[in-house]
Amino acid sequence: MERVGRTFRSRDAARSWYHRSAFFVGTASAQGLGGKMKDWSKYRKIGETTAATHYVAEEEPDVVISVPVSGCTETVVDARANTAIYYRYSSELGKPLGVVVTLANIRSQTAESRHEYAGIDPKSVYAAGLVVTSGLARALGNFFMGLSRPKAPTRLFDTMESAVDWLRTMRPRAPERDDPERQKDTTQRQ
C-alpha cells in the first residue's frame, strides 16, 4: 500500500487509498469543523444549489458559510448559481459579504468555475476564507489562488472558526458619520 510519487505500486494499493480518501470526504473533519459535526439548526439557510448549501449565523449575518455537496465536481453552472446567491444576499443585506467555503467536499473544479469565482465583485464579497482539511482540498485551494488570482482577498484555513475570525478583521468599516453633538460644538465655537 505504498504510494510512490503519483503512482501506486499496485492496483489494490490505489483502490485502498481511493476508498480511504472517499470515506474522509463528508466527515466532520473533512468539512473543516474541528472533528465535530456542525449543528446547522443554529444557522439560517439562505440558499441551495445542486452543488452547495449556503448558511449564515444570526450573530454574523454578513458571513456566508458555503458547504459543497459531498463528492461534487463543480462546473461553471454551479459557480454561477453559487455567486448569484452571494450577489442576491449581499443586495438584500445592503453591504458586502465575507464567504467561508469548505473545500474538502469538492472532488474537482473546472477552470471556468475557478474563473467565475475569481471574478466575484469585491463590492459584494469583501473576502473569502477557504477551509482545507485534506491534501486534495489544499491542492484545490492553492491551485485556485495561484492560477485564478481572485479579486477579493482570499486565504486558506484549517478550521472554519479561524476563517471567520480572519473575515472579521477584513470586514469593511462603516464610514464615520458626523456626530450631531460634535457639529453643535463646532458651530458654537465659530
C-alpha positions as CSV (number, residue, x, y, z in Angstrom):
1,M,0.0,0.0,0.0
2,E,2.9,2.3,-0.6
3,R,2.3,5.3,-2.8
4,V,5.3,6.4,-4.8
5,G,5.1,9.8,-6.4
6,R,1.9,10.0,-8.4
7,T,1.7,6.3,-9.0
8,F,1.0,3.3,-6.8
9,R,2.9,0.0,-6.6
10,S,-0.2,-2.0,-7.2
11,R,-3.8,-1.6,-8.3
12,D,-5.0,-2.8,-4.8
13,A,-3.0,0.0,-3.2
14,A,-4.6,2.6,-5.4
15,R,-8.1,1.3,-4.6
16,S,-7.3,1.2,-0.9
17,W,-6.0,4.8,-1.0
18,Y,-9.1,5.9,-3.0
19,H,-11.6,4.3,-0.6
20,R,-9.8,5.8,2.4
21,S,-9.9,9.3,0.9
22,A,-13.5,8.8,-0.3
23,F,-14.5,7.9,3.2
24,F,-12.8,11.1,4.5
25,V,-14.8,13.3,2.3
26,G,-18.1,14.2,4.0
27,T,-16.8,13.6,7.6
28,A,-16.8,16.5,10.1
29,S,-13.0,16.7,9.9
30,A,-13.2,17.0,6.1
31,Q,-15.6,19.8,6.4
32,G,-13.1,21.8,8.5
33,L,-15.3,21.7,11.5
34,G,-12.7,20.6,14.1
35,G,-13.8,17.0,14.2
36,K,-17.3,17.8,15.4
37,M,-20.4,17.6,13.1
38,K,-21.8,21.1,12.7
39,D,-25.3,21.6,14.1
40,W,-26.8,23.5,11.1
41,S,-30.0,24.1,13.0
42,K,-28.4,27.1,14.6
43,Y,-27.8,28.6,11.2
44,R,-30.2,30.1,8.7
45,K,-30.1,28.6,5.2
46,I,-30.0,31.4,2.7
47,G,-29.8,29.3,-0.5
48,E,-29.1,26.0,-2.0
49,T,-27.8,24.9,-5.4
50,T,-27.1,21.5,-6.9
51,A,-23.5,21.9,-5.7
52,A,-23.8,23.6,-2.3
53,T,-25.9,24.8,0.6
54,H,-25.3,28.3,2.0
55,Y,-25.8,29.4,5.6
56,V,-25.5,32.4,7.8
57,A,-25.3,32.6,11.6
58,E,-27.5,35.1,13.4
59,E,-24.5,36.7,15.2
60,E,-22.6,37.0,11.9
61,P,-25.2,37.9,9.3
62,D,-22.6,39.2,6.8
63,V,-20.6,35.9,6.8
64,V,-21.9,33.2,4.4
65,I,-20.8,29.7,5.0
66,S,-20.9,27.5,1.8
67,V,-20.9,23.8,2.2
68,P,-20.5,21.9,-1.1
69,V,-22.3,18.6,-1.6
70,S,-20.0,15.7,-0.8
71,G,-18.1,14.5,-3.8
72,C,-19.2,17.2,-6.2
73,T,-17.4,18.2,-9.4
74,E,-18.0,21.9,-9.6
75,T,-18.8,23.3,-13.1
76,V,-19.3,26.9,-14.3
77,V,-23.1,26.4,-14.0
78,D,-22.6,25.6,-10.3
79,A,-20.3,28.5,-9.8
80,R,-22.7,30.9,-11.4
81,A,-25.6,29.6,-9.2
82,N,-23.5,30.0,-6.1
83,T,-22.3,33.5,-7.0
84,A,-25.9,34.5,-7.8
85,I,-26.8,33.6,-4.2
86,Y,-23.9,35.7,-2.9
87,Y,-24.9,38.7,-5.0
88,R,-28.6,38.4,-4.1
89,Y,-27.9,38.1,-0.3
90,S,-25.4,41.0,-0.4
91,S,-28.0,43.1,-2.1
92,E,-30.7,42.1,0.4
93,L,-28.3,42.9,3.3
94,G,-27.2,46.2,1.7
95,K,-23.4,45.5,2.3
96,P,-20.7,43.2,1.1
97,L,-20.3,39.6,2.5
98,G,-17.4,37.5,3.8
99,V,-17.6,33.9,2.5
100,V,-16.3,30.8,4.0
101,V,-16.1,27.7,1.7
102,T,-15.3,24.2,3.0
103,L,-13.3,22.8,0.1
104,A,-12.9,19.2,1.4
105,N,-16.2,18.0,-0.2
106,I,-15.2,19.1,-3.7
107,R,-13.7,16.4,-5.9
108,S,-12.7,18.7,-8.7
109,Q,-13.4,22.1,-10.2
110,T,-13.4,23.2,-13.8
111,A,-11.2,26.1,-15.0
112,E,-14.4,28.0,-15.9
113,S,-15.8,27.7,-12.4
114,R,-12.5,28.9,-10.9
115,H,-12.6,31.9,-13.3
116,E,-16.2,32.6,-12.2
117,Y,-15.3,32.7,-8.5
118,A,-12.1,34.7,-9.1
119,G,-14.2,37.4,-10.8
120,I,-16.6,38.0,-7.9
121,D,-17.1,41.7,-7.4
122,P,-15.3,42.9,-4.2
123,K,-18.3,45.3,-3.7
124,S,-20.4,42.2,-3.0
125,V,-17.9,39.8,-1.4
126,Y,-15.2,41.6,0.6
127,A,-13.1,38.4,1.3
128,A,-13.2,34.6,1.2
129,G,-11.8,32.0,3.5
130,L,-11.2,28.6,2.1
131,V,-11.3,25.8,4.7
132,V,-8.9,23.0,3.7
133,T,-8.6,19.8,5.8
134,S,-7.2,17.3,3.3
135,G,-4.4,17.2,0.8
136,L,-6.8,17.4,-2.1
137,A,-8.7,20.3,-0.6
138,R,-5.4,22.2,0.0
139,A,-4.3,21.4,-3.6
140,L,-7.6,22.8,-5.0
141,G,-7.3,25.9,-2.8
142,N,-3.7,26.6,-3.8
143,F,-4.5,25.9,-7.4
144,F,-7.4,28.4,-7.3
145,M,-5.4,31.1,-5.6
146,G,-2.3,30.6,-7.7
147,L,-3.8,30.5,-11.1
148,S,-7.1,32.3,-10.8
149,R,-5.9,35.4,-8.9
150,P,-9.2,36.2,-7.2
151,K,-10.2,39.9,-7.0
152,A,-11.3,39.7,-3.3
153,P,-8.7,38.8,-0.7
154,T,-8.6,35.0,-0.2
155,R,-6.8,32.8,2.2
156,L,-6.6,29.1,3.2
157,F,-7.5,28.0,6.7
158,D,-7.5,24.7,8.7
159,T,-10.8,25.4,10.5
160,M,-14.0,27.3,9.9
161,E,-13.5,29.3,13.1
162,S,-10.1,30.7,12.0
163,A,-11.6,31.6,8.7
164,V,-14.5,33.5,10.3
165,D,-12.0,35.2,12.7
166,W,-10.0,36.4,9.7
167,L,-13.1,37.7,7.9
168,R,-13.9,39.8,11.0
169,T,-10.6,41.6,10.5
170,M,-11.3,42.1,6.8
171,R,-14.8,43.4,7.3
172,P,-15.2,46.9,5.7
173,R,-15.6,49.6,8.3
174,A,-18.7,51.7,8.1
175,P,-17.9,55.3,7.1
176,E,-17.8,57.6,10.2
177,R,-21.0,59.6,10.4
178,D,-20.9,63.1,11.7
179,D,-22.0,63.2,15.3
180,P,-24.7,65.8,15.8
181,E,-23.2,66.7,19.2
182,R,-19.9,67.3,17.6
183,Q,-21.4,69.5,15.0
184,K,-23.1,71.6,17.7
185,D,-19.7,72.1,19.4
186,T,-18.2,73.2,16.1
187,T,-20.9,75.7,15.3
188,Q,-20.9,77.2,18.8
189,R,-17.1,77.9,18.6
190,Q,-17.5,79.9,15.4
